[in-house]
């Protein structure tokens, strides 16, 4: 079992457990937006749908490979929730996990997604001793690819039109980083 053990503090952010009552409005502010949902599995949600969906995203313990946990991204200075992260344990045997994130566009361009992604990489390697972390993005989402590059991940594969996604063929960019690469960059 992997336990995320929040809160996780970075220079400007706190990654904390999602509160299924208190966080509904803040998450609805971006989970309802077509531009946010365009390249991620979920579709825009009403406030009622977010309220019903959040209890399933509040787990901070991952019981087995193939399951995920999410954390809220909160700006430490203001206490404002600006997005959320996903940490999925892909394989115990291969010591592999996947990370993801969604950010309210009102807070884009400030480096919050990169800072949150780096915190998840630290969690994966320093706490859970993972061998490899991966992240997948749609090729049509260059901002997300830039986040992963800034976080220290490298483009490892381009899967051309590999998935029928929301009514069109999607080309997937797979990013990854090994624990040895992470450690060498940390000094």
C-alpha positions in Angstrom: 0.0 0.0 0.0 1.2 3.5 -0.8 0.0 6.3 1.5 0.5 9.9 0.1 0.7 11.4 3.7 -0.3 15.0 2.9 0.2 17.8 3.3 3.2 18.1 1.1 4.7 21.6 1.1 6.7 23.1 -1.7 8.1 26.6 -2.0 4.7 28.1 -2.9 2.2 25.3 -2.7 0.6 22.8 -0.4 -0.6 19.5 -1.8 -3.3 18.4 0.6 -6.1 15.9 0.7 -9.2 17.0 -1.2 -12.2 17.9 1.0 -15.3 16.6 -0.6 -17.5 19.3 0.9 -15.2 22.4 1.2 -13.5 22.0 -2.2 -16.6 21.6 -4.4 -16.8 25.2 -5.7 -13.1 25.5 -6.3 -12.8 22.3 -8.2 -16.1 23.0 -10.1 -14.5 26.3 -11.3 -12.2 24.4 -13.6 -13.8 20.9 -13.8 -16.7 22.6 -15.6 -14.6 24.1 -18.3 -14.4 22.6 -21.8 -10.8 24.0 -22.2 -9.7 22.1 -19.1 -11.4 18.9 -19.9 -10.5 18.8 -23.6 -7.4 16.6 -23.1 -8.2 14.7 -19.9 -10.5 11.7 -19.4 -13.3 13.6 -17.7 -15.9 15.8 -19.4 -17.1 19.1 -18.0 -19.1 18.6 -14.9 -22.0 20.5 -13.2 -21.6 21.5 -9.6 -23.8 18.6 -8.6 -21.7 16.2 -10.6 -18.5 17.5 -8.9 -20.1 17.1 -5.5 -21.0 13.5 -6.3 -17.6 12.7 -7.9 -15.3 14.3 -5.3 -15.7 11.6 -2.6 -14.1 9.1 -5.0 -11.1 11.4 -5.5 -10.4 12.0 -1.8 -8.4 8.8 -1.1 -4.8 9.3 -0.1 -4.0 5.6 0.2 -3.4 3.5 -2.8 -4.2 -0.1 -2.0 -3.0 -1.9 -5.1 -1.4 -1.2 -8.5 -3.9 0.2 -11.0 -5.4 2.6 -8.5 -4.9 6.3 -8.0 -5.1 9.0 -5.4 -5.5 12.7 -5.8 -4.3 15.8 -3.9 -5.5 19.4 -4.1 -3.0 22.0 -5.2 -3.3 25.0 -2.9 -1.4 28.3 -3.0 0.2 28.6 0.4 0.1 32.4 0.5 -3.6 32.7 -0.2 -5.0 29.2 0.7 -6.7 29.1 -2.7 -7.2 25.8 -4.4 -6.0 26.1 -8.0 -6.0 22.5 -9.2 -5.4 18.9 -8.4 -3.0 16.1 -9.0 -3.2 12.4 -9.7 -0.8 9.8 -8.5 -1.4 6.3 -10.0 0.5 3.2 -8.9 0.9 1.4 -12.2 3.0 -1.6 -11.3 4.6 -3.0 -8.1 6.8 -5.4 -10.0 8.2 -2.6 -12.2 8.2 0.1 -9.5 6.2 2.3 -11.9 3.8 5.1 -11.3 2.0 7.8 -13.4 1.4 11.4 -12.5 -1.1 13.9 -13.8 -2.6 17.3 -13.0 -5.4 19.7 -13.8 -5.1 23.4 -13.2 -7.6 26.2 -13.2 -6.6 28.3 -16.3 -7.1 31.4 -14.1 -3.8 30.4 -12.4 -1.9 29.1 -15.5 1.5 30.5 -16.4 2.8 30.8 -12.8 4.6 27.5 -12.6 2.2 25.9 -10.2 1.7 22.8 -12.3 5.4 22.3 -12.7 6.0 22.8 -9.0 3.2 20.3 -8.2 4.6 17.8 -10.7 8.1 18.0 -9.1 6.5 17.4 -5.7 4.9 14.2 -7.1 8.2 13.1 -8.5 9.9 13.6 -5.2 7.1 11.6 -3.5 7.5 8.8 -6.1 11.3 8.6 -5.8 12.1 9.7 -2.3 9.2 8.3 -0.4 8.0 5.3 -2.5 11.3 4.3 -4.0 9.8 4.0 -7.5 12.1 3.1 -10.4 10.3 5.1 -13.0 7.5 7.8 -13.3 5.6 8.4 -16.4 3.0 11.0 -17.6 0.9 11.0 -20.7 -0.3 14.1 -22.6 -2.2 14.8 -25.7 0.0 16.2 -28.5 -2.5 19.0 -28.9 -1.7 20.2 -25.4 1.8 21.7 -25.7 1.4 23.6 -22.4 1.1 20.3 -20.5 4.1 18.9 -22.3 6.1 22.0 -21.3 5.2 21.4 -17.7 6.6 17.9 -17.8 9.8 19.0 -19.5 10.3 21.8 -16.9 9.7 19.2 -14.2 12.7 17.2 -15.6 10.9 14.5 -17.5 11.9 13.6 -21.1 9.7 12.7 -24.0 10.1 9.0 -24.4 7.5 8.0 -27.0 5.0 9.5 -29.5 2.1 7.2 -30.1 0.5 8.5 -33.3 -3.3 8.4 -33.4 -3.2 5.6 -30.8 -6.6 6.3 -29.2 -10.0 7.4 -30.3 -10.6 10.1 -27.7 -13.6 12.4 -27.5 -14.5 12.0 -31.1 -11.1 12.2 -32.8 -7.9 10.3 -33.1 -5.4 11.4 -30.4 -1.6 11.3 -30.6 -0.2 10.5 -27.1 3.1 11.9 -25.9 4.6 9.7 -23.1 7.1 11.4 -20.8 9.2 9.6 -18.2 12.0 9.9 -15.7 14.0 7.3 -13.9 15.0 7.4 -10.3 18.6 7.5 -11.3 18.0 10.6 -13.5 16.0 12.3 -10.6 18.8 11.6 -8.1 21.5 13.0 -10.4 19.5 16.2 -10.9 19.0 16.6 -7.2 22.8 16.7 -6.6 
